[in-house]
Amino acid sequence: MTGAGYEVVWPLARNHYLSTLEEDPVISDPVVMSTAMASSDTSPSPSRPAATGRDLAARALRAGCTQRRRSELLGVSARTVRTPDPSVLSAGTPSTARTLRRVAIAAVALAAFFVFRLLYGLSREFFFEDPTQIFLMGLRWYATGDWPYFGPDVTWTESEIPGALQPLLVGLPLAIAPVPEAPYVFLNLVSVAGLALFARYITARLPQLPRWLVWGWLMTLPWTLEFSTHVLNPSYLLAPVLVFFIGFFEALPTFRLGKVPVPMAFLMMGAALGWVMQIHLSWPLLLPYVALAWASGFPRGPRSVALNTVAAVAGLLLFGSLLVPTFVVYGIGSGSGGTLRNLRPHWVSPYEVLSTVARLFSFASLEIWRFIATDDGKRTMFLLRHLWMVPLTIVVWAAGVWQPFWMLREWFRTQSPHAGWQTLRWLVAGSVALVYVSFWFVLEPPQAHSFYVLAPVAFMFAAYCWTFVDSPRWRRIAGAVLAANVAFHIGQAWIHAPEKSIFRNREVVAAAIRTKQPQLFAHRRGFAIDGGPSSLQDPSRPYDAPRDVQLSNTRLTMGPRSVALWSFTLRNDNPRVAFRDVLYQTHYRDANGQVVRQRNDRIKDIFQPGAVATLEVNDGRVTTPFASATIEVLAAEALLPLE
């Protein structure tokens, strides 16, 4: 038995410790090698002696080799090899105390990752339209008990994804613990479990990689933080697609480690596919991977192919069965929720191939710029107002820019000591081609999150790339960059939480849950099928948002880099109606009174009757010269007020 946390002692030679597999190029016995490959990520030590025949025989002994094989390795007669005393054989096994200590350290680390990710997710913008709508789906099911036939909205075509899974993923945690944070806790439990499973799979495939690096990297990647910690529908994709690609790698002979039976691998792929189908329209991107894995089973015979097919279908039905009520009630046509309107063949520039490569590799990189804010004006003011964040931002941003270029360079490397490298290279190329071709058939313009389901391919490729540079020096650099990345995200969460998170107006969300009145919080979009009222329709509560919501003391200040900063006092004059998502419009006019720039945006908060708030809004960069500017309220969503 070999391990990296301790050395195995040859029972017949005192004070003789074995070296690891990496130091023993002479090892060729398949049984010995397979046992040694189970070791973890400890780096080889150059101070240890090269393996001797006695070392190899000891490994053979631990692997359960025959007496004859041990004698061959020792170079002596088989009759002279005696089986040592069992008490001596157990001398190299880890003590119970050491095992418990390692388990405790792992548990503490996993808990720390969970808490970090949960708090980060809770700090993200909650009153923005998309997280509001996802949360509202679950809240409405919890409040009314009506079966949710449809899930996330597709705003490009005003359609809805069929299936009950998304509302249930938000609503069931509310049913268990009716507090606003419940869906966040559930989502982060699921995503941490998925990431932990994939991290273990990577370290099993590439055991020489340091575990702290693999786990720390996956748990703190900007993409896995932004899209798996707070309630957006892409956040519910990460865990199932990680399971999907573990199943895919295990089903493909080139990558198979034997961690799960092949039929179980197909069951995993089917279950993940049934989940993703109800969350995001990118699910067809997974079908070619299922087909490739299925075709790879042909050499094993028709019985194996049939078993894999049954397993995949069974997995698909595990979550896919939630689609059945939708199609039974609405039929096949209407039950699609209008999602077929998203199919629209058109030409896509070949330039998008390069863009797709960069976006795919960014999933595994420390890409932070897009997540700081939605435009350059807001990013500029964020950094200028929090100068202590600038050094961290520069370090993490530079690493995030460098990583995709480095991964692209490594793609051209043709030799690797690790099995599957050549296949993985072409898998990455095929994934890029698949995404590019898919853009030819959909209405939505190319965006990274539209193929987030392929992120595990980038994760695996990045892990292989690291094996080419792994060294003590690069581990120190990686550790420093990861620490800067964690510090950056802690700082970002600390800054954003009071301004944008659920805690900005938690009492309203808590009251909507407690009283089971979704209209205290928001309304579903107008095109939502069976989504309940899309606006407040209470004759006893008349309202006119442009009249009721007043702006006073307006002032425009031009900040650095021509950033327009509006400050004003907002007052809700309606005594019986609350408002949220106040839509304002700004006009910038030249000396002749002609509009040279016009913008619209929403104030993402809820204002109760009589509320008065002093606010500042960042209207982005205004580079066109202007002589005067105005701001006015166009609309707002009316809500039931807190009593």
Sequence and secondary structure as in RCSB ss.txt:
>XXXX:A:sequence
MTGAGYEVVWPLARNHYLSTLEEDPVISDPVVMSTAMASSDTSPSPSRPAATGRDLAARALRAGCTQRRRSELLG
VSARTVRTPDPSVLSAGTPSTARTLRRVAIAAVALAAFFVFRLLYGLSREFFFEDPTQIFLMGLRWYATGDWPYF
GPDVTWTESEIPGALQPLLVGLPLAIAPVPEAPYVFLNLVSVAGLALFARYITARLPQLPRWLVWGWLMTLPWTL
EFSTHVLNPSYLLAPVLVFFIGFFEALPTFRLGKVPVPMAFLMMGAALGWVMQIHLSWPLLLPYVALAWASGFPR
GPRSVALNTVAAVAGLLLFGSLLVPTFVVYGIGSGSGGTLRNLRPHWVSPYEVLSTVARLFSFASLEIWRFIATD
DGKRTMFLLRHLWMVPLTIVVWAAGVWQPFWMLREWFRTQSPHAGWQTLRWLVAGSVALVYVSFWFVLEPPQAHS
FYVLAPVAFMFAAYCWTFVDSPRWRRIAGAVLAANVAFHIGQAWIHAPEKSIFRNREVVAAAIRTKQPQLFAHRR
GFAIDGGPSSLQDPSRPYDAPRDVQLSNTRLTMGPRSVALWSFTLRNDNPRVAFRDVLYQTHYRDANGQVVRQRN
DRIKDIFQPGAVATLEVNDGRVTTPFASATIEVLAAEALLPLE
>XXXX:A:secstr
   SSS  B TTSTT B   GGG TT   HHHHHHHTT  S    TTS    HHHHHHHHHHHT  HHHHHHHHT
S GGG     HHHHGGGS  HHHHHHHHHHHHHHHHHHHHHHHHHHHHS  SSHHHHHHHHHHHHHHHH     E
EEEETTTTEEEE SHHHHHHHHHHHHS STTHHHHHHHHHHHHHHHHHHHHHHHHSTTS HHHHHHHHHH HHHH
HTTSSSSGGGGTHHHHHHHHHHHHHHSTTT  SSS HHHHHHHHHHHHHHHTTT TTGGGGHHHHHHHHHTTGGG
 HHHHHHHHHHHHHHHHHHHGGGHHHHHHHHHHHHTTTGGGGB      THHHHHHHHHHHHTTTT  HHHH SS
HHHHHHHHHH GGGHHHHHHHHHHHHHHHHHHHHHHT    SSTTHHHHHHHHHHHHHHHHHHHTTBSS   GGG
GGGGHHHHHHHHHHHHHTT SHHHHHHHHHHHHHHHHHHHHHHHHHHHHHSGGGSHHHHHHHHHHT GGGT    
TT TT   SS   TTS   HHHHEEEEEEEEEE GGGEEEEEEEEEE  SS EEEEEEEEEEEE TTS EEEEEE
EEEEEEE TT EEEEEEEEEE  S  SEEEEEEEEEEEE    
